[in-house]
Amino acid sequence: MKSTNHEENMIKKYPAPWSLKGKGFILLYRFSKKEIQTDDFLSQKFKDSFLGGFGAVMIVDYQESNAGPYQELLFIPGNIRYAGKKKKTISKIYVSTLVSKMNGIQNWAIPKEHASFDFKESEKHITQIQVSSKKNNIIDLKLKNGRMKIPVNTKFLPFPLVQEHEDKAFYTKFSGSGTGRLAKVLHLKVNSEMFPKLSEKKPVVSLRVDPFTIHFPKSTIKKIV
């Protein structure tokens, strides 16, 4: 039987830029600097440079991407000051395919991990999402979708990312747009050993975005000094 590392080394490379289409949920939060100190997945360097602003949990079902369909769960704590500028960083992220995992790390230094996803949608505008890894639940989420449409665009809520990998900083400014609807969180349970417990806090606002498109350009890579 082949090892996981060997399988990962054999995965096809899909260099940036990427264009993606899909649907999903965005939960927006505001965390205090004290709260962020409890994020076990964020480096102390980024905790110390935390500026506040909007953080987010995103749960996405990509139906199209350069590397094929996949699902994704990620956590962004909020704004940090990096090299004198306001940035955001992904402190924890899971995806449903190894090809997305490996290309995400190689292209943008996004620390993707592999997990299983289960999306269930009912006729009553309710979506249930479970994410697990090796039989361990990561997140269990139930949301009710609203009907009023809201345009969603990163021009109004930008997410300029910085991710550190080895001795390099990867800067990526992705862009996206779609049709949003207000959503209500009915249930949210997190395994704090595998995902930030902070996400169980009541979000400021929750949105279902369906459909949407995202463009991930090639990162600007600089040596960390």
Protein Blocks (a to p, Z undefined) as FASTA:
>chain_A
ZZfklmmmmpccdddddddddddddddddddfklmmmmmkbcfklmmmpggjjddddddd
dfbdfkopaddddddfbdcdeehiacdddfbdcdfbfklmmmmmmmnopacddddddddd
dfkopacddddeehiafbdcdddddfbdcdddfklmccdddddehjaccddddddddddd
ddddfbdcddfklocfklmpccfbdcdddddddddddddddddZZ
